[in-house]
Amino acid sequence: MERGLLTRTVDGVLSATAERVPGRTALHYADRAWTYAELDAAVSTAAAVLRREPGLVPGARVATYGHNSDAYLIAFLACARAGLVHVPVNHHLTGDDLTYLLDQSGSSLVLADPGLAGAIPAGVRVRALRDAPGSLLDALADPEPYDSDSDPRDLVQLLYTSGTTALPKGAMMTHRALVHEYASAIEALGLDEGDRPVHALPLYHSAQTHVFLLPYLAVGAENTLLEGPDPDALFGLVETGRADSLFAPPTVWIGLAGHPGFAERDLSALRKAYYGASIMPVPVLERLRARLPGLAFYNCFGQSEIGPLATVLGPDEHEGRMDSCGRPVRHVEARVVDEGGKDVPDGTPGEVVYRSPQLCEGYWAKPEETAAAFRDGWFRSGDLAVRDADGYLTIVDRVKDVINSGGVLVASRQVEDALYTHPAVVETAVIGLPDERWIEAVTAVVVPRGEVTEAELLAHARDRLSSFKAPKRIVFADALPRNASGKILKRELRDRYAGT
């Protein structure tokens, strides 16, 4: 399958499956179901509709601003078929954040859910995705054919980075890059046409779309799409046999594990559990595995610029390396290097760099940032990792999040894992705050459960960590700030608590 897959465009992935299994159900959403043939025909009609919009010539950018829906998926694939560049936009963005993405991408049209359209800046052309007269979904009532205008080398999407350390940058993804990533995901994650995956995370985020939904459409699985990860809905799909595969970031798995239904419902039909998008605390993973010992867990790691899957830790690889993110997938080469770009010895922290056909072409309209990220043919990820003798990578921090405490570098993840072993810690983020004595004082921001004191948590950490790694201070908070993919915004925490 892989050889044929790699020569296709993104929309061609769907067409090939529709030709192979036209009558099989491709997608359930709300009360609608689409066969592969019906979904492919809808994409062609939507492509024809979009190309009639003023100014939408090949290469024009079209933003999508909506919740998960069948119309959202069709819009993306229609852009791909029509030679347009799709710009997925976080539906939580408003004001200056939304204006920045639309302006920076140069989007000519925004396809929006009607309930969100009011947030779009004045002067920007808008068309409803669904649930409104003249919406893109309504236009599908009159089918028409459309031959793809796309070439595998063309840009198909601007995947905006999460913006944890700076303004988001639009990673320029080609059809070829994404299709290579689909092939990597299918192999590394064991995706199969017999799986019944449920997709509950936002489609504007690359992991749900490009690691799961599109690869599952490539293999011909029967997919269910939800607007969000509602625990009762997810548990119900598993109990009724409609879902046996689920991807979620650690924040969602933490929420599911804490829900009463997690202990009470029959979840034995769940066969595959995928986690990623941010680091999973080892104590949380241990609790999940104890509750569902027969569940196959996969750790998926990467970033927008590489499509986003770069490494995978499979179910049979967890034992003894629960904190690892695995080894590079089929189409990714990875090295661990020092500041000068030279390989560091195994067991030594360094920055992960990638070389891959999955990589983006650079950042949209940001030549300086592109030049800084791509050096000597390798992409600088910004992730600090340790590689072992067998090639397994363990991410210890973001390069910019490493704490310089008294001249000694401290990786925040190790401190966080130590705190997560305390039953009163729901969530925590460890940061460095300016300090006259220590340069940066190791500080833990903790979301607590029940009654717990700072002194108690400090003592707990000191019992488990070297003295220089232990937090100097605990700050309690009701919640931690996050971006669209669930990653904690440590820069926002540093700004919030600096000087306090």
C-alpha positions, 0 to 999 in steps of 0.5 A: 500500500505504501508505494501507491500512497506516497504518490498521491495528494491528500485528497487522492488518499480519500479517492483511492479508498473510495474506489476500493471500498465505495460502499463502506461507511467512512464517517459518522457525525451526529445523525449523518453517515457517509460512505467512502463514495459519498464522502469523495463525491461531496469533496468534489462538489465542495471543491467546485463550489469553492473555485467559483468563489471570487479570488480563489485561484490555486494557491489562495488561502482559505481559513476554516473556523469551526468546531468538529463536523463532517463539513469541516473535514469536507472543507479541508479535503475540498481545498486540497482538491481545488489546489487551495491552501487550507488554514485551520484556525483554533475556534477559541481564538478571538480578537487580536489572536484571530486577526493575526492568523487571518492577516498573517496567512493572507486568507481570502475566505473564512469558512465558519460555523455560524455561531462563531462568525461574529468573532471574525474581523470586519472586512474579511469574507465569510461563508458558513460551513453548515447550519445556515442558508447558503452554507458549504454543506447545503451546496452539496445537495447538487453534486458535480464532478471536479478533477483535482488541480493538485500536485504532490509538491503543492502547498496544501495547508498552513499548520500554525505552531502552538505558540508556546514561546512566541507568536504562532508560525505557519508551517508550510505543508505540501501534499507530499509531506503529509502523505508521507506522514500518513504512511508513517502513522499507519505503520507505527501505530498499527492503524487497520481497516478493522479498527473503529476509531473515535475522533474527539479532539479538534480537527484544527489541531494537526494530531487528530487530523493528520495522525489519525483521521486521514490515515484511518481514511487511507486504510478504509476504517469506519470513523466516528467524529465528535465535537469534543471529548465528552466522557459520557459520549466516549464511554457510550461508544465504547460500551456499544461497540462503536469505538475501540480506538481513541487518541487524546492528549494527557490532559484529556486522559487525566480528565477521563481517568478522574471521571466516575464513569472510568471506574464504573463503565464497561470499557473492555472493548477499548483496544488501542489508546494513543496519547501525545501532544504533550508529555504524559506524567508517568504516574498518570500513565501507570494509573491508566494501565492499572485500570485497563491492563489489556489496553495497548498504549501508544505514545505519539510525539512530534510537532506541527512542522513534521506533520506532526508525527516524529516518534512512537513508543509502541505497546510492547516497548513501554516496560522499563521506559515509560517516560520515553517517546519512542524511536523515529517513525519510518520516514523520519531521521533524528539526531541529538546534538549540542548547540554547535550541531554535533552529535552528543553521546548517548545518555547526554541531553541535547536538542533533537534535530530532524531530516524527513520528507514529512517536514514543512517547507519553512514558515509562511512569510517568515524567512528569518525564522525559517533560516534559524530553524533549518540548518545544514539540512536539519530542522532544529526542534527546540526539544531537549532529549536524551537518547539511549543505546537502543535509539529510544528518545526521552524528552526532558524539556523544551530547550527554552524551558530548561531552568538554570538554577545556580549555574546547574541546568534542571529539566522541569519534567523530572521535577514534575514527575516527582510531584505527580506521585503525591495524591494531592497533585492534580496537575503541575508545571515547573518553571524557573523564576528570576532569583538573586541567589539562584539565577532561576529558582525552581518553582512548581505551580500546582493545581491541588486536590483537597487540602495540602500545604506548600511545606508538605509538597516541598518535603515530598519533592526533596525526598525524591530529588537531588537537592538542586532539583527540588523546588524552592517554592510551590505556587497553588493555582486553580488551573494551568494556562494551555494552548489549543493542543493542550500544552501548558503555556509556561511562558505565561506562567513565568510572566504571571509569577515573575516578581511575586 
